[in-house]
Amino acid sequence: MAVTSFALADYVVFALMLVVSAAVGIYYAWVDRSRRNPGNFLTGGRKLTALPVSLSLTASFMSAITVLSFPAEVYQYGANIGFYGLSYLMAMLITSEVFLPIFYKLEITSTFEYLELRFNRATRLLGTLLFIVQTILYSGIVIYVPALALNQVTGMNLWGAVISTGVVCTFYCTLVLVFFSLQLGVMIAGFLSVIIASVILQGGVINIFSDSQHGGRINFWDFDTNPLRRHTFWTVAIGGTFLWTSIYGTNQSQVQRYISCKSIAHARLSLFINLLGLWLILLCAVFAGMCLYSIYKSCDPWTSGLLSALDQLMPYLVMDVLGDYPGLPGLFVAAAFSGSLSTVSSSINALAAVTVEDLIKPYASMSERQLAWISKGTSNNYEKLLTNELISIFGVIGGPLLGLFTLGILCPFATSKGALSGVVLGLAVSLWVAIGAQIYPPPPEMSRPLSLTTEGCNFTMTDSFSWTSTHVPTLQSSTTTAPVLINNWYSVSYLYFSPIGTIITISVGLIVSVLTGGRKLNVESRLRLTKEDTSLYYLFKLIKDRVSTASVSECHI
């Protein structure tokens, strides 16, 4: 299990990806140099077609987290994380039918403009601040993870890698608006290089599936409804649907992309083309996790002390199986780095959009040219903040924000008092549960990590440890003490953080709205979802008209 280091060819491949990305950015900056208004900088002038926008949507949140953490998740907990594919589908359907029509017809730059139009300025400012905090925290780890990969495979100083990643991302996202096909292609190529080498090493795909089956990694048929279980069909499908709907339906990073399309039909099409990309990347990530287990089933490098974190598994595998092929390890690290470029670019442009539109423009009289330069300058300043944070709380903050927008769009009697009360309480409860989960982590009988072994290792281990048993833990008895019951509440699957925040926000918002005169409220039709806004309405109307026409024809006959 000797692992080699980067060769010259690896550095060349990695550097080439950066140079090409920078060249693309310079090209677009030069072409668009005469269009200095913030609308063009942030939304492409709303003249884009479905294909480039779909590539942008896919790359925006398929970051280094996907490249490194998803395979490690499969290695540790099994392939049922693949049910994300269903949650992706549900999220695209809900976004297409509920959220997209409202944001597109209002022609807004920041999604939080809607909150002021529907409720009041205080609601808009609260939503903006929550989004800024959420995005800074998330993007921090998106920069940290590929830096960790660089540290693992090249020996580069970890914080030196963090800083260099931040510098490149700053340059990249200042220049590039929507060109993500290169990054997406590099991500898929990096995955495929590892997968193909692993398949050859293990003697075929069937052997990898067989090893994964015997090791319990193919665990798709887990339909346990217990919400305390980390991953089951229900936690991934339901919790994932709420999570990804909050991202695609209300997150500024994604919304400002599909509203840049030249028509609502193109916007809807971009969502579903993007869905194909999400499925492809998820398939690669899940199978890469199976490859990890198949190769290290007898000698786990983490348990044996060769690695300090599970996120280092993929870089370790890369250097283990591709180290003799100069250039391929560089391709994989470029894949992780590409994910970060696209994700951080999306996040920073979104931060710039909400800062200019929600925090500067309403309070200062400036020309379009000045606002455009402020947008670009804001992008640079936010990048400096991103490297300071190492955690992501999309579920905790995204859930209440999803509930807030849902109240406005689907509940015509929702008031500003109800909206504010709901989002504050929803955020408080989801934060309480999430922080409690860190203090009282779920026990093995709930997280159920699968067994790993070091029995096949042919080297002497130092400071080795065992972290799982060789059998599935049994559930606790019903005679549980009060403290354990409290801890079990905190053991709810992390995928349910978003549904908890969303449901509490909507429930409290509706109750307070009814008590504060919401039934007398008269909301403009453009601010709420009507049946004419949905494609399903026209589909049903088309079917009804055809049935009616067929019936009339039969009567005439």
CORWORA-V855551 format. One record per pair of residues at least 4 apart in sequence whose ideal C-beta (glycine too) atoms are under 7 Angstrom apart, sorted by the first residue. I is the first residue (numbers start at 1). J is the second residue. D is the distance in whole Angstrom. If there is no record, write none. Layout:
I:J:D
I:J:D
//
This chain:
1:299:7
1:301:7
1:320:7
3:316:6
3:319:4
3:320:6
3:323:7
4:319:6
4:323:4
5:154:6
5:155:6
6:10:4
6:11:6
6:153:6
6:154:5
6:329:6
6:330:7
7:326:4
8:12:6
9:13:6
9:326:4
9:327:4
9:330:7
10:14:6
10:326:6
10:327:6
10:329:5
10:330:3
11:15:6
11:330:6
12:16:6
12:330:7
13:17:7
13:327:5
13:330:4
13:331:5
13:334:6
14:330:4
14:333:6
14:334:5
15:19:6
16:20:6
17:21:6
17:186:6
17:334:4
17:337:7
17:338:6
18:22:6
18:168:6
19:23:6
20:24:6
20:182:6
21:25:7
21:172:6
21:182:6
21:341:6
22:26:6
22:171:7
22:172:7
23:27:6
24:28:7
24:176:6
24:179:5
24:182:7
25:29:6
25:172:6
25:175:3
25:176:4
26:30:6
26:175:6
27:31:6
28:32:6
28:175:7
28:176:6
28:177:6
28:179:6
29:33:7
29:175:5
32:40:6
35:40:4
35:45:7
36:369:5
36:372:4
37:368:4
37:372:5
38:42:6
38:109:7
38:356:6
38:368:7
38:371:5
38:372:5
38:375:5
39:43:6
39:45:6
39:109:6
40:44:7
40:45:5
41:177:7
41:372:5
41:375:5
41:376:7
42:109:6
42:256:6
42:349:6
42:352:7
42:353:5
42:375:6
43:109:6
43:256:5
43:259:6
43:260:4
44:48:5
44:177:6
44:178:6
44:260:4
46:259:7
46:260:5
46:262:6
47:262:5
48:52:6
48:53:5
48:178:7
48:260:5
48:261:5
48:262:6
49:261:7
49:262:7
49:266:6
50:54:6
50:261:6
50:266:4
50:269:4
50:270:4
50:273:6
51:55:7
51:273:7
52:56:6
52:178:6
53:57:6
53:178:7
53:257:5
53:258:6
53:260:6
53:261:6
53:270:4
54:58:6
54:270:4
54:273:4
54:274:4
54:277:7
55:59:6
55:180:5
55:181:5
55:184:6
56:60:6
56:178:5
56:180:5
56:257:5
57:254:6
57:257:5
57:258:7
57:270:6
57:271:7
57:274:4
58:62:6
58:184:6
58:274:5
58:277:4
58:278:6
59:180:4
59:183:5
59:184:5
59:342:4
60:253:6
60:254:6
60:257:7
60:342:6
60:343:6
60:346:4
61:247:6
61:343:6
62:66:5
62:187:7
62:281:5
62:339:6
63:142:5
63:339:4
63:340:6
63:343:4
64:68:6
64:142:6
64:145:4
64:146:4
64:149:7
64:336:4
64:339:4
64:340:5
65:69:5
65:142:7
65:145:6
66:70:5
66:281:6
66:285:6
66:339:6
67:187:6
67:190:7
67:314:7
67:335:6
67:336:5
67:339:5
68:72:7
68:145:6
68:149:6
68:311:5
68:314:5
68:336:6
69:73:6
69:311:6
70:74:7
70:81:7
70:285:4
70:289:7
71:75:6
71:285:6
71:288:4
71:289:4
71:292:6
71:313:7
71:314:5
72:76:6
72:289:7
72:310:4
72:311:6
72:313:5
72:314:7
73:77:6
73:81:5
73:289:7
74:78:6
74:79:5
74:81:6
74:217:6
74:286:6
74:289:2
74:290:6
75:289:5
75:292:4
75:293:5
75:313:6
76:310:6
76:449:5
76:450:7
77:230:7
77:231:6
77:449:6
77:450:6
78:216:6
78:217:5
78:219:4
78:450:6
79:217:6
79:218:5
79:219:7
79:220:7
79:286:5
79:289:7
79:290:7
80:219:5
80:220:6
80:222:6
80:231:5
80:232:7
80:233:7
80:236:6
81:231:6
81:236:6
81:286:7
82:220:7
82:282:7
82:286:5
83:87:7
83:233:6
83:236:4
83:237:5
84:88:6
84:236:6
84:240:5
84:282:6
85:89:7
85:279:5
85:282:6
86:90:6
86:237:5
87:91:6
87:236:7
87:237:6
87:240:3
87:241:4
87:244:5
88:92:6
88:244:6
88:275:6
88:278:5
88:279:7
89:93:7
89:275:6
90:94:6
90:241:4
91:95:6
91:241:6
91:244:4
91:245:4
91:248:5
92:96:6
92:248:7
92:271:5
92:272:6
92:275:5
93:97:6
94:98:5
94:245:5
94:249:6
95:99:5
95:100:6
95:245:6
95:248:4
95:249:4
95:271:6
96:100:5
96:268:5
96:271:5
97:534:5
97:535:7
97:536:6
98:249:7
98:409:6
98:529:6
99:103:6
99:249:4
99:250:6
99:405:7
99:409:7
100:104:6
100:258:6
100:267:6
100:268:7
101:105:6
101:264:7
101:529:7
101:533:4
101:534:7
102:106:6
102:114:7
102:409:5
102:529:6
103:108:6
103:111:6
103:114:7
103:255:6
103:259:5
104:259:5
104:264:5
104:267:6
105:526:6
106:114:6
106:526:7
108:113:4
108:114:6
109:256:7
109:353:6
109:357:5
110:252:6
110:353:5
110:354:5
110:357:4
110:358:5
111:250:6
111:252:5
111:255:5
112:124:5
112:127:5
112:128:5
112:354:6
112:358:5
113:117:6
113:124:7
113:357:6
114:118:6
114:408:7
115:119:6
115:123:5
115:124:4
115:127:5
115:408:7
116:120:6
116:121:5
116:123:7
116:124:4
117:527:6
118:408:4
118:527:5
119:123:4
119:408:7
119:416:4
119:419:5
120:416:4
121:125:6
122:126:6
122:420:7
123:127:6
123:416:6
123:419:5
123:420:6
124:128:6
124:358:6
125:129:6
125:358:7
126:130:6
126:420:7
126:423:7
127:131:6
127:401:6
127:404:6
128:132:6
128:354:5
128:358:4
128:359:7
129:133:6
130:134:6
130:397:5
130:401:6
131:135:6
131:252:6
131:354:6
131:401:7
132:136:6
132:351:6
132:354:7
133:137:6
133:397:7
134:138:6
134:393:6
134:394:6
134:397:4
134:398:7
135:139:6
135:347:5
135:350:6
135:351:6
136:140:7
136:385:6
136:386:6
136:389:6
137:389:5
137:391:6
137:392:6
137:393:6
138:142:7
138:347:7
138:392:4
138:394:6
139:143:7
139:343:7
139:344:5
139:347:4
139:386:4
140:144:6
140:386:5
140:387:6
140:388:6
140:389:3
140:390:6
141:145:6
141:390:5
141:391:6
141:392:5
142:340:5
142:343:5
142:344:6
143:147:6
143:162:6
143:165:5
143:166:6
143:169:7
143:340:6
143:344:6
143:386:6
143:387:6
144:148:6
144:162:6
144:390:5
145:149:7
145:311:6
146:150:6
146:165:6
146:336:4
146:337:5
146:340:5
147:151:6
147:158:6
147:161:4
147:162:4
147:165:5
148:152:6
148:158:7
148:311:6
148:312:7
149:153:6
149:315:5
149:333:6
149:336:5
150:154:5
150:156:5
150:161:4
150:333:6
151:156:6
151:158:4
151:161:6
152:312:5
152:315:4
152:316:7
153:315:5
153:318:7
153:319:5
153:329:6
153:333:6
156:160:6
156:161:5
157:161:7
158:162:7
159:163:6
160:164:6
161:165:6
162:166:6
162:387:5
163:167:6
163:387:7
164:168:6
165:169:6
165:340:6
166:170:6
166:383:6
166:386:7
166:387:5
167:171:7
168:172:6
169:173:6
169:340:7
169:341:6
169:344:4
169:345:7
169:383:6
170:174:6
170:380:6
170:383:4
171:175:7
172:176:6
172:341:5
172:345:6
173:344:6
173:345:4
173:348:5
173:349:6
173:379:6
174:376:6
174:379:5
174:380:6
176:345:6
180:184:6
180:342:5
181:185:6
182:186:6
183:187:6
183:338:4
183:341:6
183:342:4
184:188:7
184:277:7
185:189:6
186:190:6
186:334:5
186:335:5
186:338:4
187:191:7
187:281:7
187:335:5
187:338:5
187:339:6
188:192:6
188:280:7
188:281:7
188:284:7
189:193:6
189:331:6
189:335:7
190:194:7
190:331:5
190:332:4
190:334:6
190:335:2
191:195:6
191:284:4
191:288:6
191:335:7
192:196:6
192:284:7
193:197:6
193:322:7
193:328:5
193:331:5
193:332:6
194:198:6
194:288:6
194:291:7
194:317:6
194:318:6
194:322:7
194:332:6
195:199:6
195:284:7
195:287:6
195:288:6
195:291:6
196:200:7
197:201:6
197:321:5
197:322:5
198:202:6
198:291:4
198:295:6
198:321:6
199:204:6
199:205:6
199:208:7
201:295:7
201:321:6
202:207:5
202:208:5
202:294:5
202:295:7
203:207:5
205:209:6
206:210:6
207:211:6
207:294:7
208:212:6
208:290:5
208:291:6
208:294:4
209:213:6
209:290:7
210:214:6
211:215:6
211:293:6
211:294:4
211:297:6
212:217:4
212:218:5
212:290:4
212:293:6
212:294:6
213:218:5
215:293:6
215:297:6
215:450:7
216:450:5
217:290:6
217:293:5
217:450:7
222:232:5
222:233:6
223:232:7
223:233:5
223:234:7
224:229:5
224:232:5
225:234:6
227:492:5
227:493:6
227:496:6
228:442:7
228:446:5
228:488:6
228:491:5
228:492:6
228:493:7
229:235:6
229:446:6
229:493:6
230:442:7
230:446:6
230:447:4
230:448:7
230:493:5
231:235:6
231:236:6
232:236:7
233:237:6
234:238:5
235:239:5
235:493:4
235:495:5
235:496:7
236:240:5
236:495:6
237:241:6
238:242:7
238:499:7
239:243:6
239:493:6
239:495:3
239:496:5
239:498:6
239:499:6
240:244:6
240:495:6
241:245:6
242:246:6
242:399:6
242:402:7
242:498:4
242:499:4
242:502:6
243:247:7
243:394:6
243:395:6
243:398:7
243:495:7
243:498:5
244:248:6
245:249:5
245:402:6
246:250:6
246:251:7
246:398:4
246:399:6
246:401:6
246:402:4
246:498:6
247:251:5
247:254:6
247:394:7
247:398:7
248:254:5
249:402:7
250:255:7
250:401:6
250:402:6
250:405:5
251:255:7
251:398:7
252:256:6
252:350:4
252:353:6
252:354:6
253:346:4
253:347:6
253:350:4
254:258:7
255:259:6
256:260:7
256:350:6
256:353:6
258:267:4
258:270:5
258:271:6
259:267:7
261:266:4
261:267:4
261:270:6
262:266:6
264:268:6
265:269:6
266:270:6
268:272:7
268:535:7
269:273:6
270:274:6
271:275:7
274:278:6
275:279:6
276:280:6
277:281:6
278:282:6
279:283:6
280:284:7
281:285:6
282:286:6
283:287:6
284:288:6
285:289:7
286:290:7
287:291:7
288:292:7
288:314:7
289:293:7
290:294:6
291:295:6
292:296:6
292:313:6
292:317:6
293:297:6
295:317:7
296:300:6
296:301:6
298:453:6
298:455:6
298:456:3
299:304:6
299:454:6
299:456:5
299:457:4
300:304:6
300:452:4
300:453:6
300:454:6
301:306:4
301:307:5
301:316:6
302:307:5
302:310:6
302:313:7
303:452:5
303:454:5
303:464:7
303:465:7
303:466:7
303:467:6
304:454:5
304:457:5
304:461:5
304:464:6
305:461:6
305:462:6
305:463:5
305:464:5
307:312:4
307:313:7
307:316:6
308:312:7
312:316:6
313:317:6
314:318:6
315:319:7
316:320:6
317:321:6
318:322:5
318:329:5
318:332:5
319:323:5
319:329:6
322:328:4
322:329:5
323:329:6
327:331:6
328:332:7
329:333:7
330:334:6
331:335:7
332:336:7
333:337:6
334:338:6
335:339:7
336:340:7
337:341:6
338:342:6
339:343:6
340:344:6
341:345:6
342:346:6
343:347:6
344:348:6
344:386:7
345:349:6
346:350:6
347:351:6
348:352:6
348:379:5
348:382:5
348:383:6
349:353:6
349:379:6
350:354:7
351:355:6
351:378:7
351:382:5
352:356:6
352:375:5
352:378:4
352:379:5
352:382:7
353:357:6
354:358:5
355:359:5
355:360:6
355:378:5
356:360:5
356:361:6
356:371:6
356:374:6
356:375:5
356:378:7
357:361:5
360:364:6
360:374:6
361:371:7
366:370:4
366:371:5
368:372:6
369:373:7
370:374:6
371:375:6
372:376:7
373:377:6
374:378:6
375:379:7
377:381:7
378:382:6
379:383:7
382:386:7
393:397:5
393:434:7
394:398:5
395:399:6
395:494:7
395:497:4
395:498:4
396:430:5
396:431:6
396:434:5
396:497:5
396:501:7
397:401:6
397:427:7
398:402:6
398:498:6
399:403:7
399:426:7
399:430:6
399:497:6
399:498:4
399:499:7
399:500:6
399:501:3
399:502:4
400:404:6
400:423:5
400:426:4
400:427:4
400:430:6
400:501:4
400:502:7
400:505:5
401:405:7
402:406:6
402:502:5
403:407:6
403:422:6
403:423:7
403:426:6
403:501:6
403:502:4
403:505:3
403:506:5
403:509:7
404:408:7
404:419:6
404:422:7
404:423:5
404:505:6
405:409:6
406:410:5
406:506:6
407:411:5
407:414:4
407:419:5
407:422:6
407:506:6
407:509:5
408:414:6
408:419:7
408:527:7
409:528:6
409:529:5
410:529:6
411:510:6
412:521:7
412:523:5
412:528:5
413:513:6
413:518:4
413:519:5
413:521:5
414:418:5
414:419:6
414:509:6
414:510:7
414:513:5
414:518:6
415:419:7
415:513:4
415:516:5
415:517:7
415:518:5
415:521:6
416:420:6
417:421:6
417:512:6
417:516:5
418:422:6
418:509:4
418:510:7
418:512:4
418:513:3
418:516:6
418:518:6
419:423:6
419:509:5
420:424:6
421:425:6
421:508:6
421:509:7
421:512:4
422:426:6
422:505:4
422:506:6
422:508:4
422:509:3
422:512:7
423:427:6
423:505:5
424:428:6
425:429:6
425:504:6
425:508:5
426:430:6
426:501:4
426:504:4
426:505:3
426:508:7
427:431:6
427:501:6
428:432:6
429:433:6
429:500:6
429:501:7
429:504:5
430:434:6
430:497:5
430:500:5
430:501:4
431:435:6
432:436:6
433:437:6
433:490:6
433:492:6
433:497:6
433:500:6
434:497:6
435:439:7
436:440:6
436:490:4
437:441:7
437:490:5
437:491:7
437:494:7
440:487:4
440:490:4
442:446:4
442:447:5
442:491:4
443:491:7
444:448:7
444:449:7
444:473:5
445:473:4
445:474:7
445:475:5
445:476:6
446:491:5
448:472:6
448:473:7
449:467:7
449:468:5
450:468:7
451:468:5
451:469:7
451:470:5
452:468:6
454:461:6
454:464:7
457:461:7
469:473:7
476:480:6
480:484:5
480:485:5
482:486:7
483:487:6
484:488:6
487:491:6
492:496:5
496:500:6
497:501:7
498:502:6
499:503:6
500:504:6
501:505:6
502:506:6
503:507:6
504:508:6
505:509:6
506:510:6
507:511:7
508:512:6
509:513:6
510:514:6
511:515:6
512:516:6
513:518:3
514:518:6
514:519:7
523:527:6
523:528:5
525:530:6
529:533:5
531:537:5
532:537:6
535:539:6
536:540:6
537:541:6
538:542:6
539:543:7
540:544:6
541:545:6
542:546:6
543:547:6
544:548:6
545:549:6
546:550:6
547:551:6
548:552:6
549:553:6
550:554:6
551:555:7
552:556:7
553:557:7
//
